[in-house]
């Protein structure tokens, strides 16, 4: 049974992070496999980040920012421009 509770702040942050990872990967034409190889991480781990299920540790966040956004960590936490929940 699904809960009707509003998402927590951490869940919203994780979803935003995931949507931005997805946005960056699409813009660069990268797959989960590509990013996993660059970062020495599994495709499944990259997928969890990309789907907004988990936040990576800070070192991996910085590595993603380097790969996807030329080191701009803020891009990973940028809210959707239209104010709606980010979608993957």
C-alpha positions, 0 to 999 in steps of 0.5 A: 500500500502506498503512503499518501505522505508528502516526500521528505526533504531528503527524498526531494533532494535525492529526486532532484539530484537524480533528475540532474544526473539524468539531464547531464548524462543525456546532454553528454550522450553517456550511458550508465555503463559509460559513467560506471566505467569512468568512475569505477562503479557498477551500472546498477549504482549509477542507475540508482543515483540517476533514478533518484533512489540514492545519493552518492557519497560526497567524493562521488558527487564531485566526480559526477559534477566533473564528468557531467557539468565541468565540475559545477557541483551546484548543477547536481542540486539545481531545482527544475526551472518550472518549479515542478518535481524533476522527472527522469 
